[in-house]
């Protein structure tokens, strides 16, 4: 588990139409108001937000947050992403989700190396989805003839690195380093990553 702390100006600004935006904007105003001892109105654009995050293995409670993040990636894919999310949660050795460390289950980001290599433990739903995903990727990049053979080779993984727009980039590099460390530790005992 990786813990890190960030301080960033206007971190929660411009969350857009995210379902959590109103909730965190209220927390932001509340923190700004409670930190004001003078009683005068503070300029919220200069207020500092401190947020504590941690990278944890994905669990069932993160299901909807992961699905929301990944749905932006697969626009035009006429498949139910629930099979993909189930596989990410099942293959948690090389996956992490970014959450706040105070126990909420809101997923702010995900990083995952999802093996496309067939395994004897794969469900029938995953095998079907995996094939349709490979077909979709190859269709998107049909000018690259050798892509299908590379994807269907023995050892291929699909890397996901998605997070909310306003998450500072230092967290992205921390997430990548965490995934690298996970892969180094999982390769010796996990057949699908050998």
C-alpha positions in Angstrom: 0.0 0.0 0.0 1.4 3.4 -1.0 0.5 6.5 1.0 1.2 10.0 -0.2 0.0 13.5 0.7 -0.5 16.4 -1.7 -1.2 20.1 -1.3 -2.4 21.8 -4.4 -4.1 25.0 -5.1 -7.7 24.7 -6.5 -7.4 20.9 -6.6 -11.1 20.3 -6.6 -11.9 23.1 -9.0 -13.3 22.2 -12.4 -14.4 18.6 -11.6 -17.0 19.1 -14.3 -20.1 16.9 -14.2 -18.5 14.3 -12.0 -21.0 12.8 -9.5 -18.7 13.7 -6.6 -18.1 17.3 -7.6 -20.8 18.9 -5.5 -19.9 16.8 -2.4 -16.2 17.8 -2.5 -16.9 21.4 -3.4 -18.9 21.6 -0.1 -16.0 20.1 1.8 -13.7 22.6 0.2 -15.9 25.6 1.2 -16.3 24.1 4.7 -12.5 23.7 5.2 -11.9 27.3 3.9 -14.6 28.7 6.3 -13.4 26.7 9.3 -9.8 27.8 8.8 -10.7 31.5 8.8 -10.1 32.9 12.2 -10.6 36.6 11.3 -14.2 36.1 10.1 -13.4 37.9 6.8 -14.2 36.3 3.5 -11.3 34.4 2.1 -10.5 34.3 -1.6 -11.3 30.6 -2.4 -9.1 30.6 -5.5 -6.0 31.0 -3.3 -7.0 28.4 -0.7 -4.9 25.3 -0.3 -6.5 21.9 -0.3 -4.8 19.0 1.4 -5.9 15.6 0.4 -4.5 12.3 1.6 -4.6 9.4 -1.0 -3.6 5.8 -1.0 -3.1 3.2 -3.7 -4.9 -0.1 -2.8 -5.8 -3.3 -4.5 -9.2 -3.0 -6.2 -12.1 -4.7 -4.4 -15.8 -5.1 -5.2 -16.6 -1.8 -3.4 -14.6 0.0 -6.1 -16.6 -1.6 -8.9 -18.7 1.4 -10.0 -15.8 3.9 -9.7 -13.6 1.8 -11.9 -16.4 1.3 -14.4 -17.0 5.1 -14.6 -13.3 5.8 -15.3 -12.9 3.1 -17.9 -16.2 4.0 -19.7 -14.4 7.1 -21.0 -11.8 5.0 -22.7 -14.0 2.6 -24.6 -16.4 5.0 -26.4 -17.8 3.1 -29.3 -17.2 -0.3 -27.8 -20.6 -2.0 -27.7 -19.8 -4.3 -24.8 -20.8 -4.3 -21.2 -17.7 -3.2 -19.3 -18.7 -5.1 -16.2 -16.7 -8.1 -17.4 -13.6 -6.0 -17.8 -14.1 -4.5 -14.3 -14.6 -8.0 -12.8 -11.4 -9.1 -14.4 -9.4 -6.1 -13.1 -10.7 -6.9 -9.6 -9.9 -10.6 -10.0 -6.4 -9.9 -11.3 -5.6 -7.5 -8.5 -1.9 -8.5 -8.3 -1.1 -5.9 -11.0 -3.8 -3.3 -10.3 -4.3 -0.4 -7.9 -7.0 2.2 -7.4 -6.4 5.7 -6.0 -8.7 6.5 -3.1 -8.7 9.0 -0.3 -7.4 7.4 2.9 -10.2 8.3 5.2 -12.3 5.2 4.2 -14.4 6.5 1.4 -14.7 4.2 -1.6 -14.6 6.9 -4.3 -12.1 5.9 -7.0 -10.0 8.9 -8.2 -7.8 6.8 -10.4 -6.8 3.4 -11.6 -3.6 1.9 -12.9 -3.6 -1.7 -14.1 -1.6 -4.1 -16.3 -4.4 -6.4 -17.5 -3.1 -9.6 -19.0 -4.6 -10.5 -22.3 -2.9 -13.9 -22.2 -5.4 -16.7 -21.9 -5.4 -18.6 -18.6 -7.0 -21.8 -17.5 -8.8 -19.8 -14.7 -10.5 -17.4 -17.1 -14.2 -17.3 -17.1 -16.1 -17.9 -20.3 -17.4 -14.3 -20.2 -13.8 -13.0 -19.9 -12.7 -15.1 -22.9 -15.5 -13.7 -25.0 -14.9 -10.1 -23.9 -11.1 -10.5 -24.3 -11.6 -11.6 -28.0 -14.0 -8.8 -28.7 -11.7 -6.3 -27.0 -8.8 -7.5 -29.2 -11.0 -7.2 -32.3 -12.0 -3.7 -31.3 -8.4 -2.6 -30.7 -7.3 -4.1 -34.1 -10.2 -2.3 -35.8 -9.2 1.0 -34.3 -5.6 0.6 -35.5 -6.2 -1.3 -38.7 -3.3 0.4 -40.4 -0.9 -1.5 -38.2 -1.0 -5.1 -39.7 1.3 -6.7 -37.1 -0.8 -5.4 -34.1 -3.0 -8.5 -33.9 -0.1 -10.9 -33.8 1.6 -8.8 -31.1 -1.6 -8.7 -29.0 -2.3 -12.4 -29.3 1.3 -13.4 -28.6 2.0 -15.3 -25.5 2.6 -12.4 -23.2 0.7 -9.2 -23.7 -1.0 -6.9 -21.2 -3.1 -3.8 -21.6 -2.1 -0.9 -19.5 -4.8 1.4 -18.0 -3.7 4.6 -16.3 -6.8 6.7 -15.7 -7.5 9.3 -13.1 -9.6 12.5 -12.6 -8.4 15.4 -14.6 -7.3 17.6 -11.8 -5.2 15.0 -10.0 -1.7 16.4 -9.9 0.8 14.7 -12.3 3.1 13.7 -9.4 0.4 11.3 -8.4 0.4 9.8 -11.9 4.2 9.1 -11.7 3.7 7.6 -8.2 1.0 5.3 -9.6 3.3 4.2 -12.4 6.1 3.4 -10.0 3.7 1.5 -7.8 2.6 -0.6 -10.8 6.2 -1.3 -11.8 7.0 -2.5 -8.2 3.9 -4.7 -8.3 4.9 -6.3 -11.6 8.4 -6.9 -10.4 7.1 -8.7 -7.3 4.3 -10.7 -9.2 6.3 -12.0 -12.2 8.1 -14.8 -10.3 4.9 -16.5 -9.1 2.2 -15.5 -11.5 2.1 -17.5 -14.7 0.2 -15.0 -16.8 3.0 -12.4 -16.4 5.9 -14.7 -17.2 
